[in-house]
Amino acid sequence: MAIEVRIPTILRQYTDGAKAVPGSGDTVAALFADLESRHPGIRARLVDADKGDELRRFVNVYLNDEDVRFLDGINTKLNDGDSVTILPAVAGGMA
């Protein structure tokens, strides 16, 4: 199963600078495990092990432009040819 995973700039240190990497897995959780096997350290930046491996609060993951939090979270099913985009949440502005 081939899935394209788009990596934000802040996490490219784990992918040797690659903007996108291939991945595989039948769920987002399995995809993250696959990414971890080839890019050690990346999974810890995406999920919080202390909270049952749920997505970190300031990490957004999109499956084909749909936020996985509104689907099944890390248990969201994936299909061959899907595109997953990882985006850090942006906060700030003028007070």
PDB file of N, CA, C and O in Angstrom:
ATOM      1  N   MET A   1       0.852  -1.175   0.000  1.00  0.00           N
ATOM      2  CA  MET A   1       0.000   0.000   0.000  1.00  0.00           C
ATOM      3  C   MET A   1       0.895   1.235   0.000  1.00  0.00           C
ATOM      4  O   MET A   1       1.754   1.379   0.871  1.00  0.00           O
ATOM      5  N   ALA A   2       0.702   2.113  -0.959  1.00  0.00           N
ATOM      6  CA  ALA A   2       1.509   3.325  -1.054  1.00  0.00           C
ATOM      7  C   ALA A   2       0.687   4.535  -0.617  1.00  0.00           C
ATOM      8  O   ALA A   2      -0.389   4.806  -1.151  1.00  0.00           O
ATOM      9  N   ILE A   3       1.217   5.244   0.354  1.00  0.00           N
ATOM     10  CA  ILE A   3       0.582   6.452   0.878  1.00  0.00           C
ATOM     11  C   ILE A   3       1.636   7.547   0.884  1.00  0.00           C
ATOM     12  O   ILE A   3       2.750   7.337   1.364  1.00  0.00           O
ATOM     13  N   GLU A   4       1.293   8.708   0.355  1.00  0.00           N
ATOM     14  CA  GLU A   4       2.211   9.838   0.400  1.00  0.00           C
ATOM     15  C   GLU A   4       1.975  10.601   1.697  1.00  0.00           C
ATOM     16  O   GLU A   4       0.841  10.948   2.030  1.00  0.00           O
ATOM     17  N   VAL A   5       3.057  10.858   2.421  1.00  0.00           N
ATOM     18  CA  VAL A   5       2.971  11.596   3.679  1.00  0.00           C
ATOM     19  C   VAL A   5       3.741  12.906   3.502  1.00  0.00           C
ATOM     20  O   VAL A   5       4.950  12.901   3.269  1.00  0.00           O
ATOM     21  N   ARG A   6       3.035  14.006   3.614  1.00  0.00           N
ATOM     22  CA  ARG A   6       3.663  15.332   3.504  1.00  0.00           C
ATOM     23  C   ARG A   6       4.143  15.754   4.890  1.00  0.00           C
ATOM     24  O   ARG A   6       3.391  15.728   5.865  1.00  0.00           O
ATOM     25  N   ILE A   7       5.403  16.138   4.948  1.00  0.00           N
ATOM     26  CA  ILE A   7       6.070  16.435   6.209  1.00  0.00           C
ATOM     27  C   ILE A   7       6.275  17.942   6.356  1.00  0.00           C
ATOM     28  O   ILE A   7       6.784  18.581   5.434  1.00  0.00           O
ATOM     29  N   PRO A   8       5.889  18.526   7.497  1.00  0.00           N
ATOM     30  CA  PRO A   8       6.118  19.969   7.698  1.00  0.00           C
ATOM     31  C   PRO A   8       7.601  20.242   7.946  1.00  0.00           C
ATOM     32  O   PRO A   8       8.348  19.357   8.361  1.00  0.00           O
ATOM     33  N   THR A   9       8.001  21.452   7.690  1.00  0.00           N
ATOM     34  CA  THR A   9       9.404  21.848   7.837  1.00  0.00           C
ATOM     35  C   THR A   9       9.985  21.463   9.193  1.00  0.00           C
ATOM     36  O   THR A   9      11.119  20.990   9.265  1.00  0.00           O
ATOM     37  N   ILE A  10       9.235  21.656  10.252  1.00  0.00           N
ATOM     38  CA  ILE A  10       9.738  21.412  11.600  1.00  0.00           C
ATOM     39  C   ILE A  10      10.069  19.933  11.849  1.00  0.00           C
ATOM     40  O   ILE A  10      10.868  19.627  12.734  1.00  0.00           O
ATOM     41  N   LEU A  11       9.472  19.019  11.086  1.00  0.00           N
ATOM     42  CA  LEU A  11       9.733  17.591  11.273  1.00  0.00           C
ATOM     43  C   LEU A  11      10.670  17.001  10.214  1.00  0.00           C
ATOM     44  O   LEU A  11      10.971  15.808  10.253  1.00  0.00           O
ATOM     45  N   ARG A  12      11.124  17.813   9.285  1.00  0.00           N
ATOM     46  CA  ARG A  12      11.986  17.301   8.209  1.00  0.00           C
ATOM     47  C   ARG A  12      13.362  16.873   8.692  1.00  0.00           C
ATOM     48  O   ARG A  12      14.092  16.197   7.968  1.00  0.00           O
ATOM     49  N   GLN A  13      13.721  17.262   9.913  1.00  0.00           N
ATOM     50  CA  GLN A  13      14.985  16.779  10.472  1.00  0.00           C
ATOM     51  C   GLN A  13      14.955  15.260  10.623  1.00  0.00           C
ATOM     52  O   GLN A  13      16.006  14.619  10.628  1.00  0.00           O
ATOM     53  N   TYR A  14      13.766  14.681  10.745  1.00  0.00           N
ATOM     54  CA  TYR A  14      13.614  13.229  10.881  1.00  0.00           C
ATOM     55  C   TYR A  14      13.581  12.518   9.530  1.00  0.00           C
ATOM     56  O   TYR A  14      13.799  11.308   9.460  1.00  0.00           O
ATOM     57  N   THR A  15      13.311  13.262   8.461  1.00  0.00           N
ATOM     58  CA  THR A  15      13.195  12.667   7.131  1.00  0.00           C
ATOM     59  C   THR A  15      14.322  13.106   6.210  1.00  0.00           C
ATOM     60  O   THR A  15      14.177  13.081   4.988  1.00  0.00           O
ATOM     61  N   ASP A  16      15.438  13.505   6.791  1.00  0.00           N
ATOM     62  CA  ASP A  16      16.598  13.966   6.021  1.00  0.00           C
ATOM     63  C   ASP A  16      16.231  15.089   5.053  1.00  0.00           C
ATOM     64  O   ASP A  16      16.767  15.172   3.948  1.00  0.00           O
ATOM     65  N   GLY A  17      15.317  15.944   5.481  1.00  0.00           N
ATOM     66  CA  GLY A  17      14.935  17.104   4.699  1.00  0.00           C
ATOM     67  C   GLY A  17      13.834  16.872   3.679  1.00  0.00           C
ATOM     68  O   GLY A  17      13.423  17.808   2.994  1.00  0.00           O
ATOM     69  N   ALA A  18      13.347  15.636   3.565  1.00  0.00           N
ATOM     70  CA  ALA A  18      12.317  15.334   2.567  1.00  0.00           C
ATOM     71  C   ALA A  18      10.996  16.009   2.909  1.00  0.00           C
ATOM     72  O   ALA A  18      10.543  15.972   4.053  1.00  0.00           O
ATOM     73  N   LYS A  19      10.382  16.631   1.896  1.00  0.00           N
ATOM     74  CA  LYS A  19       9.086  17.279   2.066  1.00  0.00           C
ATOM     75  C   LYS A  19       7.949  16.269   2.084  1.00  0.00           C
ATOM     76  O   LYS A  19       6.898  16.521   2.672  1.00  0.00           O
ATOM     77  N   ALA A  20       8.158  15.138   1.445  1.00  0.00           N
ATOM     78  CA  ALA A  20       7.159  14.067   1.402  1.00  0.00           C
ATOM     79  C   ALA A  20       7.893  12.736   1.409  1.00  0.00           C
ATOM     80  O   ALA A  20       8.964  12.601   0.817  1.00  0.00           O
ATOM     81  N   VAL A  21       7.313  11.766   2.078  1.00  0.00           N
ATOM     82  CA  VAL A  21       7.899  10.424   2.149  1.00  0.00           C
ATOM     83  C   VAL A  21       6.796   9.401   1.899  1.00  0.00           C
ATOM     84  O   VAL A  21       5.626   9.672   2.174  1.00  0.00           O
ATOM     85  N   PRO A  22       7.156   8.237   1.385  1.00  0.00           N
ATOM     86  CA  PRO A  22       6.161   7.187   1.234  1.00  0.00           C
ATOM     87  C   PRO A  22       5.923   6.492   2.562  1.00  0.00           C
ATOM     88  O   PRO A  22       6.806   6.443   3.418  1.00  0.00           O
ATOM     89  N   GLY A  23       4.741   5.964   2.723  1.00  0.00           N
ATOM     90  CA  GLY A  23       4.420   5.224   3.933  1.00  0.00           C
ATOM     91  C   GLY A  23       3.431   4.133   3.618  1.00  0.00           C
ATOM     92  O   GLY A  23       2.893   4.057   2.513  1.00  0.00           O
ATOM     93  N   SER A  24       3.195   3.285   4.608  1.00  0.00           N
ATOM     94  CA  SER A  24       2.204   2.235   4.431  1.00  0.00           C
ATOM     95  C   SER A  24       1.534   1.946   5.759  1.00  0.00           C
ATOM     96  O   SER A  24       2.076   2.242   6.823  1.00  0.00           O
ATOM     97  N   GLY A  25       0.359   1.369   5.683  1.00  0.00           N
ATOM     98  CA  GLY A  25      -0.404   1.022   6.872  1.00  0.00           C
ATOM     99  C   GLY A  25      -1.881   1.094   6.571  1.00  0.00           C
ATOM    100  O   GLY A  25      -2.311   1.857   5.707  1.00  0.00           O
ATOM    101  N   ASP A  26      -2.662   0.298   7.286  1.00  0.00           N
ATOM    102  CA  ASP A  26      -4.102   0.308   7.037  1.00  0.00           C
ATOM    103  C   ASP A  26      -4.844   1.323   7.896  1.00  0.00           C
ATOM    104  O   ASP A  26      -6.035   1.558   7.691  1.00  0.00           O
ATOM    105  N   THR A  27      -4.139   1.932   8.866  1.00  0.00           N
ATOM    106  CA  THR A  27      -4.696   3.010   9.684  1.00  0.00           C
ATOM    107  C   THR A  27      -3.630   4.086   9.860  1.00  0.00           C
ATOM    108  O   THR A  27      -2.462   3.871   9.538  1.00  0.00           O
ATOM    109  N   VAL A  28      -4.036   5.235  10.366  1.00  0.00           N
ATOM    110  CA  VAL A  28      -3.072   6.299  10.649  1.00  0.00           C
ATOM    111  C   VAL A  28      -2.059   5.819  11.692  1.00  0.00           C
ATOM    112  O   VAL A  28      -0.871   6.123  11.583  1.00  0.00           O
ATOM    113  N   ALA A  29      -2.516   5.077  12.694  1.00  0.00           N
ATOM    114  CA  ALA A  29      -1.606   4.550  13.724  1.00  0.00           C
ATOM    115  C   ALA A  29      -0.558   3.632  13.099  1.00  0.00           C
ATOM    116  O   ALA A  29       0.622   3.723  13.437  1.00  0.00           O
ATOM    117  N   ALA A  30      -0.977   2.751  12.192  1.00  0.00           N
ATOM    118  CA  ALA A  30      -0.037   1.846  11.519  1.00  0.00           C
ATOM    119  C   ALA A  30       0.915   2.634  10.627  1.00  0.00           C
ATOM    120  O   ALA A  30       2.091   2.288  10.512  1.00  0.00           O
ATOM    121  N   LEU A  31       0.414   3.686   9.999  1.00  0.00           N
ATOM    122  CA  LEU A  31       1.262   4.551   9.184  1.00  0.00           C
ATOM    123  C   LEU A  31       2.340   5.202  10.040  1.00  0.00           C
ATOM    124  O   LEU A  31       3.503   5.251   9.641  1.00  0.00           O
ATOM    125  N   PHE A  32       1.964   5.700  11.211  1.00  0.00           N
ATOM    126  CA  PHE A  32       2.941   6.322  12.106  1.00  0.00           C
ATOM    127  C   PHE A  32       3.995   5.308  12.551  1.00  0.00           C
ATOM    128  O   PHE A  32       5.172   5.652  12.660  1.00  0.00           O
ATOM    129  N   ALA A  33       3.589   4.071  12.807  1.00  0.00           N
ATOM    130  CA  ALA A  33       4.547   3.021  13.182  1.00  0.00           C
ATOM    131  C   ALA A  33       5.498   2.750  12.025  1.00  0.00           C
ATOM    132  O   ALA A  33       6.696   2.562  12.236  1.00  0.00           O
ATOM    133  N   ASP A  34       4.973   2.729  10.802  1.00  0.00           N
ATOM    134  CA  ASP A  34       5.811   2.537   9.625  1.00  0.00           C
ATOM    135  C   ASP A  34       6.800   3.687   9.472  1.00  0.00           C
ATOM    136  O   ASP A  34       7.977   3.461   9.194  1.00  0.00           O
ATOM    137  N   LEU A  35       6.331   4.914   9.653  1.00  0.00           N
ATOM    138  CA  LEU A  35       7.225   6.075   9.567  1.00  0.00           C
ATOM    139  C   LEU A  35       8.324   5.989  10.620  1.00  0.00           C
ATOM    140  O   LEU A  35       9.484   6.285  10.337  1.00  0.00           O
ATOM    141  N   GLU A  36       7.962   5.587  11.824  1.00  0.00           N
ATOM    142  CA  GLU A  36       8.936   5.469  12.913  1.00  0.00           C
ATOM    143  C   GLU A  36      10.019   4.448  12.574  1.00  0.00           C
ATOM    144  O   GLU A  36      11.179   4.636  12.941  1.00  0.00           O
ATOM    145  N   SER A  37       9.659   3.378  11.883  1.00  0.00           N
ATOM    146  CA  SER A  37      10.643   2.344  11.545  1.00  0.00           C
ATOM    147  C   SER A  37      11.700   2.858  10.572  1.00  0.00           C
ATOM    148  O   SER A  37      12.825   2.358  10.561  1.00  0.00           O
ATOM    149  N   ARG A  38      11.354   3.842   9.766  1.00  0.00           N
ATOM    150  CA  ARG A  38      12.302   4.401   8.796  1.00  0.00           C
ATOM    151  C   ARG A  38      12.826   5.780   9.178  1.00  0.00           C
ATOM    152  O   ARG A  38      13.855   6.222   8.667  1.00  0.00           O
ATOM    153  N   HIS A  39      12.117   6.460  10.077  1.00  0.00           N
ATOM    154  CA  HIS A  39      12.494   7.818  10.494  1.00  0.00           C
ATOM    155  C   HIS A  39      12.375   7.906  12.013  1.00  0.00           C
ATOM    156  O   HIS A  39      11.450   8.531  12.532  1.00  0.00           O
ATOM    157  N   PRO A  40      13.317   7.277  12.727  1.00  0.00           N
ATOM    158  CA  PRO A  40      13.232   7.214  14.196  1.00  0.00           C
ATOM    159  C   PRO A  40      13.055   8.589  14.850  1.00  0.00           C
ATOM    160  O   PRO A  40      13.730   9.560  14.506  1.00  0.00           O
ATOM    161  N   GLY A  41      12.125   8.633  15.801  1.00  0.00           N
ATOM    162  CA  GLY A  41      11.873   9.853  16.555  1.00  0.00           C
ATOM    163  C   GLY A  41      10.660  10.626  16.092  1.00  0.00           C
ATOM    164  O   GLY A  41      10.149  11.467  16.831  1.00  0.00           O
ATOM    165  N   ILE A  42      10.186  10.363  14.884  1.00  0.00           N
ATOM    166  CA  ILE A  42       9.082  11.166  14.348  1.00  0.00           C
ATOM    167  C   ILE A  42       7.756  10.863  15.052  1.00  0.00           C
ATOM    168  O   ILE A  42       6.954  11.770  15.277  1.00  0.00           O
ATOM    169  N   ARG A  43       7.524   9.607  15.395  1.00  0.00           N
ATOM    170  CA  ARG A  43       6.248   9.221  16.007  1.00  0.00           C
ATOM    171  C   ARG A  43       6.002   9.953  17.326  1.00  0.00           C
ATOM    172  O   ARG A  43       4.875  10.360  17.610  1.00  0.00           O
ATOM    173  N   ALA A  44       7.052  10.119  18.130  1.00  0.00           N
ATOM    174  CA  ALA A  44       6.916  10.795  19.424  1.00  0.00           C
ATOM    175  C   ALA A  44       6.494  12.252  19.255  1.00  0.00           C
ATOM    176  O   ALA A  44       5.928  12.846  20.173  1.00  0.00           O
ATOM    177  N   ARG A  45       6.765  12.819  18.102  1.00  0.00           N
ATOM    178  CA  ARG A  45       6.363  14.204  17.833  1.00  0.00           C
ATOM    179  C   ARG A  45       4.910  14.303  17.379  1.00  0.00           C
ATOM    180  O   ARG A  45       4.335  15.391  17.341  1.00  0.00           O
ATOM    181  N   LEU A  46       4.319  13.152  17.034  1.00  0.00           N
ATOM    182  CA  LEU A  46       2.964  13.142  16.497  1.00  0.00           C
ATOM    183  C   LEU A  46       1.915  12.680  17.501  1.00  0.00           C
ATOM    184  O   LEU A  46       0.803  13.208  17.530  1.00  0.00           O
ATOM    185  N   VAL A  47       2.270  11.695  18.323  1.00  0.00           N
ATOM    186  CA  VAL A  47       1.309  11.149  19.283  1.00  0.00           C
ATOM    187  C   VAL A  47       1.851  11.243  20.702  1.00  0.00           C
ATOM    188  O   VAL A  47       3.062  11.265  20.924  1.00  0.00           O
ATOM    189  N   ASP A  48       0.941  11.297  21.642  1.00  0.00           N
ATOM    190  CA  ASP A  48       1.291  11.393  23.054  1.00  0.00           C
ATOM    191  C   ASP A  48       1.087  10.033  23.705  1.00  0.00           C
ATOM    192  O   ASP A  48      -0.050   9.630  23.948  1.00  0.00           O
ATOM    193  N   ALA A  49       2.167   9.323  23.990  1.00  0.00           N
ATOM    194  CA  ALA A  49       2.102   7.981  24.583  1.00  0.00           C
ATOM    195  C   ALA A  49       1.461   8.016  25.962  1.00  0.00           C
ATOM    196  O   ALA A  49       0.846   7.036  26.382  1.00  0.00           O
ATOM    197  N   ASP A  50       1.595   9.127  26.668  1.00  0.00           N
ATOM    198  CA  ASP A  50       1.007   9.255  28.005  1.00  0.00           C
ATOM    199  C   ASP A  50      -0.515   9.378  27.969  1.00  0.00           C
ATOM    200  O   ASP A  50      -1.181   9.218  28.992  1.00  0.00           O
ATOM    201  N   LYS A  51      -1.054   9.661  26.800  1.00  0.00           N
ATOM    202  CA  LYS A  51      -2.508   9.814  26.656  1.00  0.00           C
ATOM    203  C   LYS A  51      -3.078   8.755  25.717  1.00  0.00           C
ATOM    204  O   LYS A  51      -3.992   9.027  24.940  1.00  0.00           O
ATOM    205  N   GLY A  52      -2.535   7.562  25.797  1.00  0.00           N
ATOM    206  CA  GLY A  52      -3.065   6.465  25.001  1.00  0.00           C
ATOM    207  C   GLY A  52      -2.797   6.583  23.515  1.00  0.00           C
ATOM    208  O   GLY A  52      -3.591   6.125  22.693  1.00  0.00           O
ATOM    209  N   ASP A  53      -1.680   7.197  23.173  1.00  0.00           N
ATOM    210  CA  ASP A  53      -1.286   7.360  21.770  1.00  0.00           C
ATOM    211  C   ASP A  53      -2.263   8.197  20.945  1.00  0.00           C
ATOM    212  O   ASP A  53      -2.425   7.965  19.747  1.00  0.00           O
ATOM    213  N   GLU A  54      -2.912   9.166  21.584  1.00  0.00           N
ATOM    214  CA  GLU A  54      -3.750  10.068  20.800  1.00  0.00           C
ATOM    215  C   GLU A  54      -2.871  11.142  20.175  1.00  0.00           C
ATOM    216  O   GLU A  54      -1.746  11.374  20.618  1.00  0.00           O
ATOM    217  N   LEU A  55      -3.392  11.790  19.149  1.00  0.00           N
ATOM    218  CA  LEU A  55      -2.640  12.859  18.492  1.00  0.00           C
ATOM    219  C   LEU A  55      -2.283  13.945  19.489  1.00  0.00           C
ATOM    220  O   LEU A  55      -3.080  14.307  20.355  1.00  0.00           O
ATOM    221  N   ARG A  56      -1.073  14.456  19.353  1.00  0.00           N
ATOM    222  CA  ARG A  56      -0.688  15.583  20.202  1.00  0.00           C
ATOM    223  C   ARG A  56      -1.610  16.765  19.908  1.00  0.00           C
ATOM    224  O   ARG A  56      -2.106  16.931  18.793  1.00  0.00           O
ATOM    225  N   ARG A  57      -1.817  17.557  20.914  1.00  0.00           N
ATOM    226  CA  ARG A  57      -2.758  18.668  20.831  1.00  0.00           C
ATOM    227  C   ARG A  57      -2.445  19.644  19.699  1.00  0.00           C
ATOM    228  O   ARG A  57      -3.359  20.158  19.055  1.00  0.00           O
ATOM    229  N   PHE A  58      -1.183  19.896  19.457  1.00  0.00           N
ATOM    230  CA  PHE A  58      -0.810  20.903  18.466  1.00  0.00           C
ATOM    231  C   PHE A  58      -0.326  20.299  17.156  1.00  0.00           C
ATOM    232  O   PHE A  58       0.453  20.916  16.428  1.00  0.00           O
ATOM    233  N   VAL A  59      -0.788  19.095  16.860  1.00  0.00           N
ATOM    234  CA  VAL A  59      -0.483  18.447  15.586  1.00  0.00           C
ATOM    235  C   VAL A  59      -1.799  18.145  14.872  1.00  0.00           C
ATOM    236  O   VAL A  59      -2.701  17.524  15.435  1.00  0.00           O
ATOM    237  N   ASN A  60      -1.886  18.592  13.644  1.00  0.00           N
ATOM    238  CA  ASN A  60      -3.063  18.311  12.820  1.00  0.00           C
ATOM    239  C   ASN A  60      -2.658  17.330  11.727  1.00  0.00           C
ATOM    240  O   ASN A  60      -1.610  17.480  11.100  1.00  0.00           O
ATOM    241  N   VAL A  61      -3.494  16.333  11.509  1.00  0.00           N
ATOM    242  CA  VAL A  61      -3.232  15.334  10.476  1.00  0.00           C
ATOM    243  C   VAL A  61      -4.447  15.297   9.562  1.00  0.00           C
ATOM    244  O   VAL A  61      -5.583  15.168  10.019  1.00  0.00           O
ATOM    245  N   TYR A  62      -4.190  15.414   8.267  1.00  0.00           N
ATOM    246  CA  TYR A  62      -5.256  15.426   7.275  1.00  0.00           C
ATOM    247  C   TYR A  62      -5.112  14.227   6.348  1.00  0.00           C
ATOM    248  O   TYR A  62      -4.026  13.937   5.846  1.00  0.00           O
ATOM    249  N   LEU A  63      -6.216  13.542   6.131  1.00  0.00           N
ATOM    250  CA  LEU A  63      -6.287  12.454   5.170  1.00  0.00           C
ATOM    251  C   LEU A  63      -7.072  12.969   3.979  1.00  0.00           C
ATOM    252  O   LEU A  63      -8.276  13.209   4.070  1.00  0.00           O
ATOM    253  N   ASN A  64      -6.383  13.135   2.863  1.00  0.00           N
ATOM    254  CA  ASN A  64      -7.043  13.665   1.655  1.00  0.00           C
ATOM    255  C   ASN A  64      -7.854  14.918   1.984  1.00  0.00           C
ATOM    256  O   ASN A  64      -9.006  15.042   1.570  1.00  0.00           O
ATOM    257  N   ASP A  65      -7.258  15.835   2.720  1.00  0.00           N
ATOM    258  CA  ASP A  65      -7.840  17.132   3.086  1.00  0.00           C
ATOM    259  C   ASP A  65      -8.926  17.069   4.162  1.00  0.00           C
ATOM    260  O   ASP A  65      -9.588  18.075   4.418  1.00  0.00           O
ATOM    261  N   GLU A  66      -9.124  15.908   4.799  1.00  0.00           N
ATOM    262  CA  GLU A  66     -10.079  15.774   5.903  1.00  0.00           C
ATOM    263  C   GLU A  66      -9.305  15.612   7.203  1.00  0.00           C
ATOM    264  O   GLU A  66      -8.420  14.761   7.297  1.00  0.00           O
ATOM    265  N   ASP A  67      -9.629  16.415   8.197  1.00  0.00           N
ATOM    266  CA  ASP A  67      -8.974  16.332   9.505  1.00  0.00           C
ATOM    267  C   ASP A  67      -9.336  14.993  10.155  1.00  0.00           C
ATOM    268  O   ASP A  67     -10.515  14.701  10.352  1.00  0.00           O
ATOM    269  N   VAL A  68      -8.325  14.176  10.488  1.00  0.00           N
ATOM    270  CA  VAL A  68      -8.602  12.853  11.050  1.00  0.00           C
ATOM    271  C   VAL A  68      -9.277  12.928  12.411  1.00  0.00           C
ATOM    272  O   VAL A  68      -9.889  11.951  12.842  1.00  0.00           O
ATOM    273  N   ARG A  69      -9.181  14.063  13.101  1.00  0.00           N
ATOM    274  CA  ARG A  69      -9.883  14.202  14.384  1.00  0.00           C
ATOM    275  C   ARG A  69     -11.403  14.120  14.204  1.00  0.00           C
ATOM    276  O   ARG A  69     -12.126  13.748  15.128  1.00  0.00           O
ATOM    277  N   PHE A  70     -11.875  14.470  13.012  1.00  0.00           N
ATOM    278  CA  PHE A  70     -13.307  14.411  12.731  1.00  0.00           C
ATOM    279  C   PHE A  70     -13.690  13.093  12.059  1.00  0.00           C
ATOM    280  O   PHE A  70     -14.852  12.877  11.716  1.00  0.00           O
ATOM    281  N   LEU A  71     -12.716  12.227  11.877  1.00  0.00           N
ATOM    282  CA  LEU A  71     -12.960  10.889  11.351  1.00  0.00           C
ATOM    283  C   LEU A  71     -12.822   9.933  12.539  1.00  0.00           C
ATOM    284  O   LEU A  71     -13.639   9.977  13.459  1.00  0.00           O
ATOM    285  N   ASP A  72     -11.804   9.073  12.532  1.00  0.00           N
ATOM    286  CA  ASP A  72     -11.578   8.141  13.644  1.00  0.00           C
ATOM    287  C   ASP A  72     -10.231   8.367  14.320  1.00  0.00           C
ATOM    288  O   ASP A  72      -9.664   7.442  14.901  1.00  0.00           O
ATOM    289  N   GLY A  73      -9.714   9.599  14.245  1.00  0.00           N
ATOM    290  CA  GLY A  73      -8.424   9.883  14.869  1.00  0.00           C
ATOM    291  C   GLY A  73      -7.337   8.989  14.298  1.00  0.00           C
ATOM    292  O   GLY A  73      -7.289   8.758  13.090  1.00  0.00           O
ATOM    293  N   ILE A  74      -6.454   8.480  15.174  1.00  0.00           N
ATOM    294  CA  ILE A  74      -5.358   7.647  14.667  1.00  0.00           C
ATOM    295  C   ILE A  74      -5.847   6.274  14.209  1.00  0.00           C
ATOM    296  O   ILE A  74      -5.081   5.510  13.622  1.00  0.00           O
ATOM    297  N   ASN A  75      -7.098   5.956  14.469  1.00  0.00           N
ATOM    298  CA  ASN A  75      -7.679   4.698  13.983  1.00  0.00           C
ATOM    299  C   ASN A  75      -8.352   4.856  12.622  1.00  0.00           C
ATOM    300  O   ASN A  75      -8.980   3.918  12.129  1.00  0.00           O
ATOM    301  N   THR A  76      -8.229   6.021  12.018  1.00  0.00           N
ATOM    302  CA  THR A  76      -8.799   6.273  10.704  1.00  0.00           C
ATOM    303  C   THR A  76      -8.193   5.308   9.689  1.00  0.00           C
ATOM    304  O   THR A  76      -6.974   5.147   9.625  1.00  0.00           O
ATOM    305  N   LYS A  77      -9.045   4.676   8.905  1.00  0.00           N
ATOM    306  CA  LYS A  77      -8.607   3.723   7.880  1.00  0.00           C
ATOM    307  C   LYS A  77      -7.967   4.452   6.701  1.00  0.00           C
ATOM    308  O   LYS A  77      -8.384   5.547   6.323  1.00  0.00           O
ATOM    309  N   LEU A  78      -6.938   3.814   6.128  1.00  0.00           N
ATOM    310  CA  LEU A  78      -6.238   4.348   4.968  1.00  0.00           C
ATOM    311  C   LEU A  78      -6.384   3.393   3.792  1.00  0.00           C
ATOM    312  O   LEU A  78      -6.596   2.194   3.971  1.00  0.00           O
ATOM    313  N   ASN A  79      -6.267   3.942   2.586  1.00  0.00           N
ATOM    314  CA  ASN A  79      -6.323   3.161   1.360  1.00  0.00           C
ATOM    315  C   ASN A  79      -5.126   3.480   0.480  1.00  0.00           C
ATOM    316  O   ASN A  79      -4.520   4.545   0.596  1.00  0.00           O
ATOM    317  N   ASP A  80      -4.801   2.564  -0.384  1.00  0.00           N
ATOM    318  CA  ASP A  80      -3.716   2.762  -1.331  1.00  0.00           C
ATOM    319  C   ASP A  80      -3.960   4.046  -2.125  1.00  0.00           C
ATOM    320  O   ASP A  80      -5.061   4.276  -2.624  1.00  0.00           O
ATOM    321  N   GLY A  81      -2.936   4.867  -2.235  1.00  0.00           N
ATOM    322  CA  GLY A  81      -3.040   6.118  -2.974  1.00  0.00           C
ATOM    323  C   GLY A  81      -3.480   7.310  -2.153  1.00  0.00           C
ATOM    324  O   GLY A  81      -3.540   8.425  -2.670  1.00  0.00           O
ATOM    325  N   ASP A  82      -3.792   7.100  -0.879  1.00  0.00           N
ATOM    326  CA  ASP A  82      -4.176   8.220  -0.016  1.00  0.00           C
ATOM    327  C   ASP A  82      -3.009   9.179   0.179  1.00  0.00           C
ATOM    328  O   ASP A  82      -1.846   8.820  -0.005  1.00  0.00           O
ATOM    329  N   SER A  83      -3.347  10.389   0.549  1.00  0.00           N
ATOM    330  CA  SER A  83      -2.360  11.408   0.879  1.00  0.00           C
ATOM    331  C   SER A  83      -2.610  11.864   2.313  1.00  0.00           C
ATOM    332  O   SER A  83      -3.727  12.243   2.666  1.00  0.00           O
ATOM    333  N   VAL A  84      -1.576  11.826   3.125  1.00  0.00           N
ATOM    334  CA  VAL A  84      -1.659  12.266   4.517  1.00  0.00           C
ATOM    335  C   VAL A  84      -0.761  13.480   4.682  1.00  0.00           C
ATOM    336  O   VAL A  84       0.412  13.451   4.310  1.00  0.00           O
ATOM    337  N   THR A  85      -1.310  14.531   5.235  1.00  0.00           N
ATOM    338  CA  THR A  85      -0.548  15.759   5.476  1.00  0.00           C
ATOM    339  C   THR A  85      -0.471  16.000   6.969  1.00  0.00           C
ATOM    340  O   THR A  85      -1.487  15.993   7.664  1.00  0.00           O
ATOM    341  N   ILE A  86       0.735  16.212   7.457  1.00  0.00           N
ATOM    342  CA  ILE A  86       0.953  16.524   8.872  1.00  0.00           C
ATOM    343  C   ILE A  86       1.260  18.007   8.967  1.00  0.00           C
ATOM    344  O   ILE A  86       2.166  18.509   8.302  1.00  0.00           O
ATOM    345  N   LEU A  87       0.494  18.707   9.802  1.00  0.00           N
ATOM    346  CA  LEU A  87       0.688  20.148   9.964  1.00  0.00           C
ATOM    347  C   LEU A  87       0.731  20.497  11.448  1.00  0.00           C
ATOM    348  O   LEU A  87      -0.136  20.070  12.210  1.00  0.00           O
ATOM    349  N   PRO A  88       1.727  21.265  11.861  1.00  0.00           N
ATOM    350  CA  PRO A  88       1.707  21.753  13.228  1.00  0.00           C
ATOM    351  C   PRO A  88       0.665  22.852  13.348  1.00  0.00           C
ATOM    352  O   PRO A  88       0.493  23.649  12.425  1.00  0.00           O
ATOM    353  N   ALA A  89      -0.025  22.902  14.465  1.00  0.00           N
ATOM    354  CA  ALA A  89      -0.986  23.978  14.686  1.00  0.00           C
ATOM    355  C   ALA A  89      -0.209  25.279  14.860  1.00  0.00           C
ATOM    356  O   ALA A  89       0.873  25.303  15.446  1.00  0.00           O
ATOM    357  N   VAL A  90      -0.776  26.344  14.345  1.00  0.00           N
ATOM    358  CA  VAL A  90      -0.123  27.651  14.432  1.00  0.00           C
ATOM    359  C   VAL A  90      -0.923  28.517  15.393  1.00  0.00           C
ATOM    360  O   VAL A  90      -2.144  28.633  15.282  1.00  0.00           O
ATOM    361  N   ALA A  91      -0.223  29.113  16.322  1.00  0.00           N
ATOM    362  CA  ALA A  91      -0.872  29.989  17.289  1.00  0.00           C
ATOM    363  C   ALA A  91      -0.099  31.289  17.358  1.00  0.00           C
ATOM    364  O   ALA A  91       1.045  31.375  16.913  1.00  0.00           O
ATOM    365  N   GLY A  92      -0.721  32.269  17.906  1.00  0.00           N
ATOM    366  CA  GLY A  92      -0.031  33.538  18.082  1.00  0.00           C
ATOM    367  C   GLY A  92      -0.807  34.679  17.483  1.00  0.00           C
ATOM    368  O   GLY A  92      -1.996  34.565  17.186  1.00  0.00           O
ATOM    369  N   GLY A  93      -0.129  35.753  17.317  1.00  0.00           N
ATOM    370  CA  GLY A  93      -0.770  36.948  16.800  1.00  0.00           C
ATOM    371  C   GLY A  93      -0.584  38.085  17.774  1.00  0.00           C
ATOM    372  O   GLY A  93       0.129  37.961  18.769  1.00  0.00           O
ATOM    373  N   MET A  94      -1.217  39.167  17.484  1.00  0.00           N
ATOM    374  CA  MET A  94      -1.093  40.344  18.332  1.00  0.00           C
ATOM    375  C   MET A  94      -2.155  40.300  19.424  1.00  0.00           C
ATOM    376  O   MET A  94      -3.296  39.899  19.194  1.00  0.00           O
ATOM    377  N   ALA A  95      -1.760  40.712  20.582  1.00  0.00           N
ATOM    378  CA  ALA A  95      -2.698  40.747  21.708  1.00  0.00           C
ATOM    379  C   ALA A  95      -3.347  42.101  21.813  1.00  0.00           C
ATOM    380  O   ALA A  95      -4.170  42.324  22.702  1.00  0.00           O
TER     381      ALA A  95
END
